[in-house]
């Protein structure tokens, strides 16, 4: 399908000006040149994505008794010491066991300027393996958020929940975005983008942005019809997964396929982890970025999508790309119905059109995806 023409909000002669919005590829590279972002080792060119930068693990992981936030006036290093954590050398690879909590100093550090804030999310493959990762930093009182002016080191809290994983120095589990100002999009603009086919490919997807300035997404539990594959449920007591081994593992050793047999097709067990997919094919125009709202009790007691970043260019052009859902129920079993609302996609303006878009040109792993496991698994042929 050809692109629906997108409004170019940022003419070329002004694309480098200080604008409200999510900072694009070229602005992140400028931050690198100006040492607002720096690394203990050289930052690699492929770490910079259309609207984010990948963060890398350092050589040491600290096993801690519990998750924590340092709070104002405290450093992460002091909290690690207070919790009597012990170090694990991961420079050449080590196992992080499921059910445990680790804190790893990252190779990157920040000195935010110019009214820029930063926020983090797990990478897509991290979420699809049910590995909870959250950014923490000195003095912070919330996860995954850094206020303007922050200067100092970065850390990631890692909590594998379903699979034990092998990581090493340089492994990339989460990513960082930068925001200048509050890039709110009026509901009328979102409605126009939706009505002209720029946000979602679906003949049946009706949206009203008056109440929520977000795109509603629903779950596909019918697939291709009776007997069709609609999702995966993670198996328990599996082997560990080495995150650097791409296309390596047999999915049937780690996942139980779920097929559509009857209605209701799926009851979420709070002890299980599921991979599902949306009915809608999502589109992110080049002048926008998006983030999935991870947990919304108004649509049910379950969490959807650890990895919430969608880059400019995702699903654009001829790439029909659905949103893969990482789902875990909270406390009680919950019945999912086909077409039920499972999440909301929040769009934000870019501060400039990125010089690089998500897609095959930068070897993006999930462009054109439908129901798909993490990149560590071989394609499922059942």
C-alpha positions as CSV (number, residue, x, y, z in Angstrom):
1,X,0.0,0.0,0.0
2,X,1.4,3.4,-0.9
3,X,1.9,6.0,1.8
4,X,-0.9,8.4,2.6
5,X,0.8,11.8,2.2
6,X,1.9,13.1,5.6
7,X,2.0,16.8,6.4
8,X,5.6,17.9,6.7
9,X,5.5,19.9,9.9
10,X,9.2,20.8,9.8
11,X,10.6,22.5,6.7
12,X,14.2,21.8,5.9
13,X,15.5,25.3,6.7
14,X,14.2,25.0,10.3
15,X,14.7,21.3,11.0
16,X,17.6,21.9,13.3
17,X,15.9,24.6,15.3
18,X,14.9,24.1,19.0
19,X,11.4,22.7,18.7
20,X,9.0,21.1,21.1
21,X,8.8,17.3,20.6
22,X,10.7,14.0,20.7
23,X,14.3,14.6,19.6
24,X,15.1,12.8,16.3
25,X,18.1,10.9,15.1
26,X,20.1,13.9,14.1
27,X,19.5,15.8,17.4
28,X,20.7,12.7,19.4
29,X,23.9,12.7,17.3
30,X,24.3,16.4,18.1
31,X,23.9,15.6,21.8
32,X,26.7,13.0,21.4
33,X,29.0,15.6,19.7
34,X,28.3,18.1,22.5
35,X,28.9,15.5,25.2
36,X,25.4,15.6,26.6
37,X,25.6,11.9,26.1
38,X,28.9,10.1,26.5
39,X,30.1,6.5,27.0
40,X,32.7,4.7,29.1
41,X,33.6,3.1,25.8
42,X,32.9,4.5,22.3
43,X,29.3,4.8,21.5
44,X,28.5,2.9,18.4
45,X,26.7,4.4,15.4
46,X,24.0,1.7,15.3
47,X,23.0,2.6,18.9
48,X,21.3,5.7,17.6
49,X,17.7,4.9,16.4
50,X,15.2,7.3,14.6
51,X,13.9,8.6,18.0
52,X,16.0,7.0,20.7
53,X,19.4,5.6,21.7
54,X,20.1,2.1,22.8
55,X,21.8,1.7,26.2
56,X,24.5,-0.9,26.9
57,X,25.2,-3.0,30.0
58,X,28.5,-2.4,31.8
59,X,30.8,-5.3,32.9
60,X,29.3,-5.8,36.4
61,X,25.8,-6.8,37.6
62,X,24.8,-6.3,41.2
63,X,22.4,-8.9,42.7
64,X,20.1,-7.0,45.1
65,X,17.5,-8.2,47.6
66,X,14.8,-5.9,46.3
67,X,13.9,-3.2,43.8
68,X,14.6,0.3,44.9
69,X,14.6,4.0,44.0
70,X,17.4,6.1,45.5
71,X,15.4,9.2,46.1
72,X,16.6,12.8,46.4
73,X,20.2,13.2,47.7
74,X,21.1,9.5,47.4
75,X,23.2,7.7,44.8
76,X,22.4,4.3,43.3
77,X,25.9,3.1,44.4
78,X,25.1,4.0,48.0
79,X,21.8,2.1,47.8
80,X,23.6,-1.0,46.3
81,X,26.0,-0.9,49.3
82,X,23.2,-0.5,51.8
83,X,21.4,-3.6,50.4
84,X,24.6,-5.6,50.8
85,X,24.5,-6.5,47.1
86,X,27.1,-8.8,45.6
87,X,28.8,-8.3,42.2
88,X,28.7,-10.6,39.2
89,X,31.2,-10.3,36.4
90,X,29.2,-10.3,33.1
91,X,32.0,-9.0,30.9
92,X,32.2,-12.3,29.1
93,X,28.7,-13.5,29.8
94,X,26.8,-14.6,32.9
95,X,23.3,-15.8,33.7
96,X,20.7,-13.6,35.3
97,X,18.3,-16.0,37.1
98,X,14.5,-15.5,36.8
99,X,12.9,-14.4,40.0
100,X,15.9,-12.3,41.0
101,X,16.6,-8.6,40.8
102,X,19.8,-7.1,39.4
103,X,21.2,-3.6,39.0
104,X,23.7,-3.0,36.3
105,X,25.7,0.3,35.7
106,X,25.3,1.3,32.1
107,X,28.2,2.3,29.8
108,X,26.4,5.6,29.0
109,X,26.0,8.7,31.1
110,X,24.2,12.0,30.6
111,X,24.4,15.7,31.1
112,X,21.0,17.0,30.0
113,X,20.7,20.6,29.0
114,X,18.4,23.0,27.1
115,X,15.2,22.0,28.8
116,X,15.4,18.4,27.7
117,X,14.0,15.5,29.7
118,X,14.7,11.8,29.1
119,X,12.5,8.7,29.5
120,X,13.3,5.0,29.0
121,X,11.6,1.8,27.9
122,X,12.7,-1.8,27.4
123,X,13.7,-2.8,23.8
124,X,11.1,-4.9,22.0
125,X,13.0,-8.2,22.4
126,X,13.5,-7.5,26.1
127,X,9.7,-7.2,26.6
128,X,8.9,-10.3,24.5
129,X,11.1,-12.3,26.9
130,X,9.3,-11.0,30.0
131,X,12.4,-9.3,31.3
132,X,11.4,-6.3,33.3
133,X,13.9,-3.5,32.9
134,X,13.7,0.0,34.5
135,X,16.1,2.9,34.3
136,X,17.3,4.4,37.6
137,X,19.7,7.2,38.3
138,X,21.2,9.1,41.2
139,X,18.6,11.1,43.2
140,X,15.7,9.9,41.1
141,X,12.2,9.3,42.7
142,X,10.7,7.5,39.7
143,X,11.7,4.8,37.2
144,X,12.5,5.5,33.6
145,X,12.4,9.3,33.9
146,X,15.2,11.8,34.1
147,X,14.5,15.5,34.7
148,X,16.2,18.3,32.7
149,X,19.6,19.1,34.0
150,X,20.4,15.6,35.2
151,X,24.1,14.9,35.1
152,X,25.6,11.6,36.1
153,X,25.7,7.9,35.5
154,X,22.8,5.6,34.5
155,X,21.8,2.2,35.8
156,X,19.2,-0.4,34.8
157,X,17.3,-2.7,37.1
158,X,16.7,-6.1,35.5
159,X,14.2,-8.6,36.7
160,X,13.8,-11.7,34.5
161,X,10.3,-13.1,35.2
162,X,9.8,-16.1,32.9
163,X,13.2,-17.1,31.5
164,X,16.7,-16.9,32.9
165,X,18.9,-15.0,30.4
166,X,22.5,-14.7,29.5
167,X,23.8,-11.2,29.2
168,X,27.3,-9.6,28.8
169,X,29.0,-6.3,28.7
170,X,27.5,-4.4,25.8
171,X,24.1,-6.2,25.8
172,X,21.3,-3.7,24.9
173,X,18.1,-4.2,27.0
174,X,16.6,-0.7,27.1
175,X,16.5,2.5,25.2
176,X,16.3,6.2,26.0
177,X,14.2,9.0,24.4
178,X,14.5,12.7,24.8
179,X,11.7,15.2,24.9
180,X,11.7,19.0,24.7
181,X,8.6,20.6,26.1
182,X,5.2,18.9,26.1
183,X,4.5,17.7,22.5
184,X,0.8,17.4,22.9
185,X,-1.3,16.7,19.8
186,X,-4.8,18.1,19.7
187,X,-7.6,15.6,19.4
188,X,-8.7,17.2,16.2
189,X,-5.3,16.6,14.6
190,X,-5.3,13.0,15.8
191,X,-8.8,12.5,14.3
192,X,-7.6,13.9,11.0
193,X,-4.6,11.7,10.9
194,X,-6.7,8.7,11.7
195,X,-9.4,9.5,9.2
196,X,-6.8,9.9,6.4
197,X,-5.3,6.4,7.2
198,X,-2.1,7.7,8.7
199,X,-2.4,6.0,12.2
200,X,-3.9,2.5,11.6
201,X,-4.8,0.1,8.7
202,X,-8.2,-1.3,9.5
203,X,-11.6,-1.0,7.9
204,X,-13.4,-1.5,11.1
205,X,-11.3,0.6,13.5
206,X,-13.4,3.6,14.6
207,X,-11.9,6.1,16.9
208,X,-13.1,9.1,18.9
209,X,-10.2,11.1,20.3
210,X,-12.4,13.6,22.3
211,X,-12.1,11.7,25.6
212,X,-8.6,10.2,25.2
213,X,-6.0,11.7,23.0
214,X,-4.7,8.2,22.2
215,X,-5.4,5.4,19.7
216,X,-7.4,2.5,21.0
217,X,-6.0,-1.0,20.1
218,X,-7.8,-4.3,20.2
219,X,-6.6,-7.9,20.4
220,X,-6.9,-10.5,17.7
221,X,-8.1,-13.8,19.1
222,X,-9.6,-15.3,16.0
223,X,-6.5,-15.2,13.7
224,X,-7.2,-16.8,10.4
225,X,-10.2,-18.7,11.7
226,X,-10.9,-22.0,13.5
227,X,-7.6,-23.7,14.4
228,X,-5.5,-20.7,13.5
229,X,-2.6,-19.5,15.6
230,X,-3.5,-16.6,17.9
231,X,-0.7,-16.4,20.5
232,X,1.9,-18.1,22.6
233,X,2.0,-19.0,26.3
234,X,5.4,-19.2,27.9
235,X,6.5,-22.6,29.3
236,X,7.9,-23.0,32.8
237,X,11.3,-24.6,33.7
238,X,13.0,-24.0,30.4
239,X,16.7,-23.6,29.5
240,X,18.3,-20.2,29.7
241,X,18.3,-17.8,26.7
242,X,21.5,-16.1,25.5
243,X,20.3,-12.7,24.3
244,X,23.1,-12.5,21.7
245,X,22.0,-15.7,19.9
246,X,19.7,-14.5,17.1
247,X,17.3,-17.0,15.4
248,X,18.9,-19.7,17.5
249,X,16.2,-21.3,19.7
250,X,13.4,-23.7,18.9
251,X,10.2,-21.9,19.9
252,X,8.5,-25.1,20.9
253,X,11.0,-25.6,23.7
254,X,10.0,-22.4,25.3
255,X,6.4,-21.6,24.1
256,X,3.1,-23.4,23.9
257,X,1.2,-22.2,20.8
258,X,-2.4,-21.1,21.3
259,X,-5.0,-21.8,18.6
260,X,-8.5,-20.5,18.1
261,X,-10.9,-23.3,19.0
262,X,-13.9,-21.7,20.6
263,X,-15.2,-18.5,22.3
264,X,-14.1,-17.1,24.7
265,X,-10.7,-18.3,23.3
266,X,-8.5,-17.2,26.2
267,X,-8.5,-16.8,30.0
268,X,-5.4,-15.2,31.3
269,X,-3.8,-17.0,34.2
270,X,-2.0,-14.6,36.5
271,X,1.0,-17.1,36.7
272,X,1.5,-17.1,32.9
273,X,3.0,-14.8,30.3
274,X,1.5,-14.5,26.8
275,X,2.5,-13.1,23.4
276,X,-0.6,-11.9,21.5
277,X,-1.2,-9.5,18.6
278,X,-3.5,-6.6,17.7
279,X,-6.2,-6.7,15.1
280,X,-5.0,-3.3,13.8
281,X,-1.9,-2.7,11.8
282,X,-0.2,0.3,13.4
283,X,1.3,3.2,11.4
284,X,3.7,5.9,12.8
285,X,4.1,8.8,10.3
286,X,7.6,10.2,9.9
287,X,6.8,13.3,11.9
288,X,5.6,11.4,15.0
289,X,6.6,8.9,17.6
290,X,4.4,6.8,19.8
291,X,4.4,4.9,23.1
292,X,2.1,2.1,24.3
293,X,0.3,2.7,27.6
294,X,1.5,-0.3,29.6
295,X,-1.2,-0.7,32.3
296,X,-4.7,0.7,32.3
297,X,-7.2,-0.7,34.8
298,X,-10.1,0.7,32.9
299,X,-9.8,-2.1,30.3
300,X,-8.9,-4.9,32.7
301,X,-6.6,-6.2,35.4
302,X,-3.7,-7.0,33.1
303,X,-0.6,-5.4,31.8
304,X,0.2,-5.1,28.1
305,X,3.4,-4.2,26.4
306,X,6.6,-3.8,28.4
307,X,8.3,-2.4,25.4
308,X,6.3,0.7,24.5
309,X,8.3,2.7,22.0
310,X,7.2,2.9,18.3
311,X,9.7,4.8,16.1
312,X,8.8,7.1,13.2
313,X,8.4,5.0,10.1
314,X,7.1,1.9,11.9
315,X,4.4,0.3,9.7
316,X,4.8,3.1,7.1
317,X,4.7,2.5,3.4
318,X,4.0,-1.0,2.3
319,X,5.0,-2.6,5.6
320,X,1.8,-3.8,7.3
321,X,3.0,-4.0,10.9
322,X,0.8,-5.1,13.8
323,X,1.6,-4.4,17.5
324,X,2.8,-7.4,19.4
325,X,1.4,-7.6,22.9
326,X,3.3,-8.9,25.9
327,X,0.5,-9.7,28.3
328,X,0.4,-10.7,32.0
329,X,-2.7,-10.8,34.2
330,X,-2.7,-9.1,37.6
331,X,-3.7,-11.2,40.7
332,X,-6.8,-12.9,39.2
333,X,-7.7,-14.8,36.1
334,X,-9.1,-12.6,33.4
335,X,-11.1,-13.5,30.3
336,X,-10.1,-11.9,27.0
337,X,-12.5,-11.6,24.1
338,X,-11.7,-11.2,20.4
339,X,-11.7,-7.5,19.5
340,X,-11.5,-6.4,23.2
341,X,-9.6,-3.1,23.9
342,X,-6.2,-4.0,25.3
343,X,-4.2,-0.9,25.1
344,X,-3.8,2.7,24.0
345,X,-1.1,4.2,21.8
346,X,0.0,7.7,22.6
347,X,1.4,9.7,19.7
348,X,3.7,12.7,20.2
349,X,5.2,15.1,17.7
350,X,8.8,14.8,16.7
351,X,11.0,17.9,17.2
352,X,12.1,17.4,13.6
353,X,11.6,14.7,10.9
354,X,14.4,12.1,11.5
355,X,17.1,11.7,9.0
356,X,16.7,7.9,9.5
357,X,13.3,6.1,9.8
358,X,12.4,2.7,11.2
359,X,12.5,0.0,8.6
360,X,14.6,-2.3,6.5
361,X,17.1,0.5,5.7
362,X,18.5,0.3,9.2
363,X,17.8,-3.5,9.6
364,X,14.9,-3.0,12.0
365,X,13.8,-6.4,13.4
366,X,10.1,-6.0,13.6
367,X,9.0,-4.0,10.5
368,X,6.2,-5.8,8.7
369,X,5.5,-8.0,11.7
370,X,2.4,-9.9,12.7
371,X,2.4,-12.3,15.6
372,X,6.1,-12.7,16.3
373,X,8.3,-13.9,19.1
374,X,11.6,-12.3,20.1
375,X,14.4,-12.3,17.6
376,X,16.3,-15.0,19.6
377,X,13.8,-17.6,18.3
378,X,13.6,-19.4,15.0
379,X,10.4,-18.7,13.0
380,X,7.5,-20.8,14.2
381,X,6.4,-23.1,11.4
382,X,3.4,-24.8,13.0
